[in-house]
């Protein structure tokens, strides 16, 4: 078979394609099947129809977790966007040793989320945490700050910690987009008398809108289903202040062993992430 034959490339990729399909489709098939079964490790496993979905939507903790994850998702996405934009705009001005600073920039993204949660747990500690110490020294607070006993600050803490791991990824996407913008456009705008804000609004933002939408889509989808940074940091507390949707699924699997409801919740999570992706794709196509 010649290299120009399209079937040659298909056959070379077929083993990897089969592995990927099995890796994705088989667990997805089990998830769909279990969502229609009464599998609570108490009663015999039987067909439940839509019973798991009805029980899911009638559960108070389900709606509580959905509201918490909405706040967490919006906060994380917004902070990641502004932080990534600020970091990318700063990095694009660096010419000497840019490879070194870009390597440092990507380090938080390379840290596993669980490890990041432990690091931020130490930093937020009211006893020996560096954050309370710095805020006291600069005079913003008079006593140590504790996110573990404050219902409102707990959500702020997990948003900051999660955004810290996602800002480098957003910054890399935006930095690549900024480097592709021709400097001649800025020079022409300067000649016309446009200021920095005008150049940013009329040149930079329109030209990096596409990559920014991709970064927003990925950040929103990942933050909507995140749980790994919240478990070591706040464990869903205090008083379920950070009880996001992923934690609800975790409880159904680990604590109550109700695999049927957990599978139904997983299908709802899949539907919501697909809906988020569809909205972003629709907006992107509408603006192009």
C-alpha positions as CSV (number, residue, x, y, z in Angstrom):
1,X,0.0,0.0,0.0
2,X,1.4,3.4,-1.0
3,X,1.8,6.3,1.4
4,X,-0.5,8.4,-0.7
5,X,-3.3,6.0,-0.1
6,X,-5.7,7.4,2.6
7,X,-6.4,3.9,3.9
8,X,-2.7,3.5,4.8
9,X,-3.0,6.3,7.4
10,X,-6.3,5.0,8.6
11,X,-4.8,1.5,9.2
12,X,-1.8,3.0,11.1
13,X,-4.1,4.9,13.4
14,X,-6.7,2.1,13.8
15,X,-5.1,0.5,16.9
16,X,-4.9,3.8,18.8
17,X,-8.4,4.7,17.7
18,X,-9.8,1.4,19.0
19,X,-8.0,1.9,22.4
20,X,-9.4,5.4,22.7
21,X,-12.9,4.3,21.8
22,X,-12.9,1.5,24.3
23,X,-11.4,3.8,26.9
24,X,-14.2,6.4,26.4
25,X,-17.2,4.5,25.1
26,X,-17.1,1.5,27.5
27,X,-17.2,3.6,30.7
28,X,-19.8,5.9,29.1
29,X,-21.9,2.9,28.3
30,X,-21.7,1.6,31.9
31,X,-22.6,5.1,33.2
32,X,-25.7,5.3,31.0
33,X,-26.8,1.7,32.0
34,X,-26.2,2.3,35.8
35,X,-28.2,5.6,35.7
36,X,-31.3,3.5,35.0
37,X,-30.6,0.9,37.6
38,X,-31.5,0.9,41.3
39,X,-28.0,0.1,42.6
40,X,-27.8,1.3,46.2
41,X,-26.0,-1.7,47.8
42,X,-29.1,-2.2,50.0
43,X,-31.8,-3.5,47.7
44,X,-31.3,-6.0,44.8
45,X,-30.2,-4.4,41.6
46,X,-33.2,-3.8,39.5
47,X,-34.3,-1.6,36.6
48,X,-35.5,1.8,38.0
49,X,-36.3,3.6,34.8
50,X,-36.1,7.4,35.5
51,X,-36.3,6.8,39.2
52,X,-32.7,7.8,39.8
53,X,-33.2,11.0,38.0
54,X,-36.4,11.8,39.9
55,X,-34.6,11.1,43.2
56,X,-31.7,13.3,42.0
57,X,-33.8,16.3,41.3
58,X,-35.8,15.8,44.5
59,X,-32.6,15.7,46.6
60,X,-31.9,19.0,48.5
61,X,-28.2,18.5,48.4
62,X,-28.3,18.2,44.6
63,X,-29.7,21.7,44.2
64,X,-27.4,23.0,46.9
65,X,-24.3,21.6,45.1
66,X,-25.5,22.9,41.8
67,X,-25.8,26.5,43.2
68,X,-22.4,26.2,44.7
69,X,-20.7,25.0,41.6
70,X,-22.3,27.8,39.6
71,X,-20.8,30.4,41.9
72,X,-17.4,28.5,41.9
73,X,-17.4,28.2,38.1
74,X,-18.2,31.8,37.4
75,X,-15.6,33.0,40.0
76,X,-12.9,30.7,38.8
77,X,-13.5,31.5,35.1
78,X,-13.5,35.3,35.6
79,X,-10.4,35.3,37.8
80,X,-8.6,33.0,35.4
81,X,-9.4,35.2,32.5
82,X,-8.3,38.4,34.1
83,X,-5.2,36.8,35.7
84,X,-4.2,35.1,32.5
85,X,-4.7,38.3,30.5
86,X,-2.6,40.4,32.9
87,X,0.1,37.7,32.9
88,X,0.1,37.4,29.1
89,X,0.3,41.2,28.6
90,X,3.2,41.3,31.0
91,X,5.1,38.4,29.4
92,X,4.7,39.8,25.8
93,X,6.8,42.8,26.7
94,X,9.7,40.6,27.9
95,X,12.3,40.0,25.2
96,X,15.5,38.9,27.0
97,X,15.2,35.6,28.9
98,X,11.6,35.1,27.9
99,X,12.0,31.3,27.8
100,X,13.0,31.4,31.5
101,X,10.0,33.4,32.6
102,X,7.6,31.5,30.5
103,X,8.9,28.3,32.1
104,X,8.3,29.7,35.5
105,X,4.8,30.8,34.5
106,X,3.7,27.3,33.5
107,X,4.9,25.7,36.8
108,X,1.6,26.2,38.7
109,X,-0.3,24.4,35.9
110,X,2.1,21.5,36.1
111,X,1.4,21.0,39.9
112,X,-1.2,18.3,40.5
113,X,-4.5,19.8,41.8
114,X,-4.4,17.7,45.0
115,X,-0.9,18.9,45.8
116,X,-2.0,22.5,45.0
117,X,-4.9,22.1,47.4
118,X,-2.5,21.0,50.2
119,X,-0.2,23.9,49.4
120,X,-3.0,26.4,49.6
121,X,-4.3,24.8,52.8
122,X,-1.0,25.6,54.4
123,X,-0.9,29.1,53.0
124,X,-4.5,29.8,54.3
125,X,-3.8,28.4,57.7
126,X,-4.6,31.0,60.4
127,X,-1.8,29.7,62.6
128,X,1.2,29.7,60.3
129,X,-0.1,30.6,56.9
130,X,1.8,33.1,54.8
131,X,-1.4,34.8,53.5
132,X,-2.6,35.9,57.0
133,X,0.9,37.0,57.9
134,X,1.3,39.2,54.8
135,X,-2.2,40.8,55.2
136,X,-1.5,41.6,58.9
137,X,1.9,43.1,58.0
138,X,0.5,45.4,55.4
139,X,-2.4,46.5,57.7
140,X,-5.4,45.1,55.8
141,X,-6.5,42.8,58.7
142,X,-5.8,42.9,62.4
143,X,-6.1,39.2,63.2
144,X,-5.4,36.0,61.3
145,X,-7.7,35.2,58.5
146,X,-9.4,31.8,58.5
147,X,-11.4,30.5,55.5
148,X,-12.2,27.3,57.4
149,X,-14.6,29.0,59.8
150,X,-16.0,31.7,57.6
151,X,-18.9,30.6,55.3
152,X,-18.3,33.3,52.6
153,X,-14.5,33.3,52.7
154,X,-14.3,29.6,52.1
155,X,-15.7,29.9,48.6
156,X,-13.3,32.8,47.9
157,X,-10.4,30.7,49.1
158,X,-11.2,27.7,46.8
159,X,-11.8,30.0,43.8
160,X,-8.4,31.7,44.3
161,X,-6.6,28.3,44.8
162,X,-8.2,26.7,41.7
163,X,-7.6,29.8,39.6
164,X,-3.9,29.7,40.5
165,X,-3.6,26.4,38.7
166,X,-5.5,27.5,35.6
167,X,-4.1,31.0,35.1
168,X,-0.9,29.7,33.4
169,X,-2.9,27.7,30.9
170,X,-5.0,30.8,30.0
171,X,-1.9,33.0,29.9
172,X,-0.1,30.6,27.4
173,X,-3.1,30.7,25.1
174,X,-3.4,34.5,25.3
175,X,0.3,35.0,25.0
176,X,0.4,32.9,21.8
177,X,-2.5,35.0,20.4
178,X,-0.8,38.3,21.4
179,X,2.5,37.3,19.7
180,X,0.6,36.7,16.5
181,X,-0.7,40.3,16.3
182,X,1.3,42.4,13.9
183,X,3.2,45.3,15.6
184,X,2.4,47.4,12.6
185,X,-1.2,47.7,13.7
186,X,-0.2,49.2,17.0
187,X,2.2,51.6,15.2
188,X,-0.6,52.8,12.8
189,X,-2.9,53.3,15.8
190,X,-0.3,55.4,17.6
191,X,0.1,57.5,14.5
192,X,-3.7,58.1,14.5
193,X,-3.4,59.2,18.1
194,X,-5.0,56.1,19.8
195,X,-4.1,55.6,23.5
196,X,-3.2,52.4,25.2
197,X,-6.8,51.6,26.2
198,X,-8.1,52.4,22.7
199,X,-5.4,50.1,21.1
200,X,-6.3,47.3,23.5
201,X,-10.0,47.6,22.9
202,X,-9.9,48.1,19.1
203,X,-6.9,45.9,18.1
204,X,-5.9,43.5,20.9
205,X,-9.3,42.2,22.0
206,X,-10.8,41.6,18.6
207,X,-7.7,39.7,17.4
208,X,-7.4,37.4,20.4
209,X,-11.1,36.8,20.9
210,X,-11.0,33.3,19.3
211,X,-8.2,31.9,21.5
212,X,-9.7,33.6,24.5
213,X,-13.0,31.8,23.8
214,X,-11.2,28.5,23.6
215,X,-9.5,29.2,27.0
216,X,-12.8,30.2,28.5
217,X,-14.5,27.1,27.3
218,X,-11.9,24.8,28.7
219,X,-11.7,26.7,32.0
220,X,-15.5,26.7,32.4
221,X,-15.9,23.0,31.7
222,X,-13.0,21.9,34.0
223,X,-14.0,24.2,36.8
224,X,-17.6,23.0,36.6
225,X,-16.6,19.4,37.3
226,X,-13.6,20.1,39.6
227,X,-13.3,18.5,43.0
228,X,-9.7,17.5,43.4
229,X,-8.5,20.8,44.8
230,X,-11.5,21.2,47.1
231,X,-11.1,17.9,48.9
232,X,-7.7,18.6,50.5
233,X,-8.5,22.3,51.0
234,X,-11.9,22.6,52.6
235,X,-13.5,19.1,52.2
236,X,-16.7,20.8,51.1
237,X,-17.0,22.9,54.3
238,X,-17.5,24.8,56.4
239,X,-21.2,24.0,56.6
240,X,-21.2,22.8,52.9
241,X,-20.0,26.3,51.8
242,X,-17.8,24.7,49.1
243,X,-20.0,21.7,48.5
244,X,-19.8,21.7,44.7
245,X,-21.5,19.3,42.3
246,X,-18.4,17.0,42.0
247,X,-18.4,16.6,45.8
248,X,-22.1,15.6,45.6
249,X,-21.2,12.8,43.2
250,X,-18.2,11.9,45.4
251,X,-20.6,11.5,48.4
252,X,-23.0,9.3,46.4
253,X,-20.2,7.0,45.4
254,X,-18.0,6.8,48.5
255,X,-20.3,7.6,51.4
256,X,-23.8,6.3,50.5
257,X,-22.7,3.8,47.9
258,X,-25.7,4.7,45.8
259,X,-24.2,4.0,42.4
260,X,-27.5,4.5,40.5
261,X,-28.0,8.1,41.7
262,X,-24.3,8.8,41.2
263,X,-24.5,7.6,37.6
264,X,-27.6,9.8,37.1
265,X,-25.6,12.7,38.5
266,X,-22.7,11.9,36.2
267,X,-25.1,12.0,33.2
268,X,-26.4,15.3,34.4
269,X,-22.8,16.6,34.6
270,X,-22.1,15.3,31.1
271,X,-25.2,17.1,29.9
272,X,-24.3,20.4,31.5
273,X,-20.7,20.4,30.2
274,X,-22.0,19.6,26.7
275,X,-24.4,22.5,27.0
276,X,-21.6,24.8,28.1
277,X,-19.6,23.7,25.1
278,X,-22.5,24.2,22.8
279,X,-23.1,27.7,24.0
280,X,-19.5,28.7,23.5
281,X,-19.4,27.1,20.0
282,X,-22.6,29.0,19.1
283,X,-21.2,32.3,20.3
284,X,-17.9,31.7,18.5
285,X,-19.6,30.9,15.2
286,X,-22.0,33.8,15.5
287,X,-19.2,36.3,15.9
288,X,-17.0,34.9,13.1
